Amino acid sequence: MRRFLLKTGLVAGLALILQVVGYIGLSTGHEFKSSRMYYADEFNRAFQERDFDLIALGNSRVLASLDRRILEEGVALKSANLGYSSADVSVSRLTLEAYLSVCRRVPKVVLLEVSWFTFNRARTTLHSITGDLVLEDPWLFRYLFRYQPAFWRNWAKTVRERVAGGEGSGDYGSRQAEKDLSRVAEPFNEGRFEKVFPDHRAGVDALLREDFEEIVSLCEAEQILLVMYTAPESREFSLAQEDRGRIRRVLNGVPETHRGVAYLDYSLGGGLYQEAYERWVDGSHHVVRRDLFSRRLSSDLLVELEKRGMKERR
Amino acid sequence: MLFNSIDFMVFLPVVFFVYWFVVSRNLRMQNAFLLLASYVFYGWWDWRFLSLIVISSVVDYLVGIGMSMTAQRLRRKLLLLASLVVNLGILGLFKYFNFFLENFVEAFRLLGHPINPQGLRIILPVGVSFYTFQTLSYSIDVYRRRMEPTKDLLNFFAFVSFFPQLVAGPIERAADFLPQFSKKRTFEYGEAVDGMRQILWGLFKKIVVADNCAVVVNEIFANYSTHTGSTLLLGAVVFAFQIYGDFSGYTDIAIGTARLFGMRLTRNFAFPYFSRDIAEFWRRWHITLSTWFRDYVYIPLGGSQGSNWRRIRNTFIIFSVSGLWHGARWTFVVWGLLNALYFLPLLLLGRNRRNTDTVAEGTLLPNLVELAQMTVTFGLTVLAWVFFRAESLGDALGYLSRIFSGTLFSCPAILPRRVLSMIGVLIVVEWMQRGREHGLALNGRRIPPLVRYGIYCGIVLAVLYLGGSGQPFIYFQF
């Protein structure tokens, strides 16, 4: 038996050593690769400069709705947009943890885009960016079991891509910039909606809810102001959501129980909703007038900061 | 719990350590612990369906006891009938009820009397076809007096639910496997080490070969109407390796895992794609199912004895039932019938037992005749696999008709180099090892430790980093 355990241990140990050596090699001078899923420049800036006052997290809704430069001008806080297309709230949690583990200065504000499908996996997933985040923060490996098998798959994909080399596939920012802002927005497509949400319900996935609450706790522990916001969406999209009330109750409940959390809701029925915002939306839930919305968000965020004494009143 | 999951990576070492270091002192503790571990393994997927395994185990145990208490033929027959009704009832209800219902509805509609009965909204319990066949074999063997029934409830339950082979075989015979639960197991170094090698090779076949093939196969079969003949042919060939890597990979992991616990499972695959005719293929593919049908269906029907008509009838029955065992769909039945058509000429000409040895034994490469025989046999199985993989008969026929179109000799639109190179590695390794039990078996051959450990580490890293998208095992659904 001892011989068997020794030999098995030897193979496992050798494989482990090779992995550790490989990890060190890959993480040294690691850079996020350009991709259609996110602003690689933003991630590289954030993880190299590590001194941001505000970081924005979320999925394509934050990428589409938020212009970091306008936000920086509006609130005078050094900001980074760390959104990732189709990312679920677990990706936001991992991004925040990875950033907090390397930052020189804890951010003052975390801006988190939330919506009706924040706790649903039908159109979001634990995307492959997590493999890159692990290269920034090896401690994230502790979540291997929590997010299996996606976590390991993403890590393996990152390793394969890094070993194979090659360029990224274009920056999300440039793709967004190519959009003609004056064009007529696409109408809401009910067929496509029903394909993703056949019973018109997003529901609350337990794991995603836990990760969302973990973001809240993390911000609370680090004394970071967590500002959740829901970007405008088309009226038809909002009305098609059968369990909209349930999700809204979850989201509205957070600022009621946590003093360090604010919620800015620009969607139908939200506290900051205006009908005009629906004209800024393309299809169902992507803002196309990023310039207009970013200005609006900046000014509301500024009010929130002033209210909490984090900025002097104008 | 899947063999290719992180859960199993934790489960296996924990069970191994408890088995050899905590409960190894006496046989009953070993068996009790194996039973517990097996139920945890199965319950990890859905604990509610454990009740089916318990029902099947209780019924067949009692049937065995009942048979031991009576010599009356009628009573024994009734007891066997009870076992058949319960086991085939479970199988029929969960696997075939909706299929037969749909076909009745369709038949009534064609006769001009449309009916609208409600189907059952149930899921297929994982491995139900495997463990019901295993317990059935016990009742039938006891009925035939080929074995003494066991009086030990614990042993019997552990035999039915033994976790390495519970959900996808090999389908063990009680006469071979049950006695292993009556002897206290002691740790055997050689068995355990070779078991680990077999697990490693099984993981390679499943995760590196089959899962990568799945991506290509899914794309090609889902959009077959837009692909050229050459691409579709490539898709069918890749599927042949996907299903082989998937199922034989699972079997290797199952057999290797059992060896870690001092148990011996029956060989289920013997390098089937190196077969020189279809009869040889069926002696090498899913061996435990083929022999099950042979012993409990084919031979009772008369087997290959009697008139040609009877032999033809028996061949068609056995292959169509085997097809239906794989799933409640006509595509599986046609797959079985097609194999029957391939097999019949060999049977009728008395050439079905011609190739019983290992191909090109003692030589590095096959001769031209052997190569041609293997290519033709492989080609025939590939065509049959199209029915196995297609969603419907219409899709299968459409797929095949597009293969044999004018675009067959064009360059395939999809050329998955990584997948093809994985398949290449699989073929080369298995060809070199074709006389041995599995792809990494050493059988006393000495390889320098540095090379050996290099190979092991290489395979571990390939499994960790070159795996596909984590597909479930195909045979779990059967």
Chai-1 contact restraints between the chains, C-beta under 6 A:
chainA,res_idxA,chainB,res_idxB,connection_type,confidence,min_distance_angstrom,max_distance_angstrom,comment,restraint_id
A,M1,B,F187,contact,1.0,0.0,6.0,A-B,restraint_1
A,R3,B,Y189,contact,1.0,0.0,6.0,A-B,restraint_2
A,F4,B,Y189,contact,1.0,0.0,6.0,A-B,restraint_3
A,F4,B,A192,contact,1.0,0.0,6.0,A-B,restraint_4
A,V11,B,Y456,contact,1.0,0.0,6.0,A-B,restraint_5
A,L14,B,C457,contact,1.0,0.0,6.0,A-B,restraint_6
A,A15,B,C457,contact,1.0,0.0,6.0,A-B,restraint_7
A,A15,B,V460,contact,1.0,0.0,6.0,A-B,restraint_8
A,Q148,B,I6,contact,1.0,0.0,6.0,A-B,restraint_9
A,P149,B,G470,contact,1.0,0.0,6.0,A-B,restraint_10
A,A156,B,Y465,contact,1.0,0.0,6.0,A-B,restraint_11
A,V159,B,Y465,contact,1.0,0.0,6.0,A-B,restraint_12
